[in-house]
Amino acid sequence: MISGVNIINYDYNKIAIKKGESYLFSLYVRSVNDSVNNLAINVQDDNGNIGAKAEIKEITNKWGKFLLQAKCTQTISDGELMIKV
């Protein structure tokens, strides 16, 4: 289980996702002092319902590019992108 900090980008308008569709997410990440090994990426609504999710495992202290594909399990018209550290 991942616990810690939730990062939400409020600068964007809401994200719409459709059940059954796949979505791509990419980012560069590293772990300072190997303190973070996993990240979870979710698109969820204001009630916390998760429509799509993906996870990065085995993060190291070197920068790495991660490409994730998340299959949407629930249609959400007003979602937020959340990175859970």
Secondary structure, DSSP 8 states (H G I E B T S, - for coil): ---S-EEE-TTS--EEE-TT-EEEEEEEE--GGG----EEEEEE-TT--EEEEEEE----SS-EEEEEEEE-SS-EEEEEEEEE-
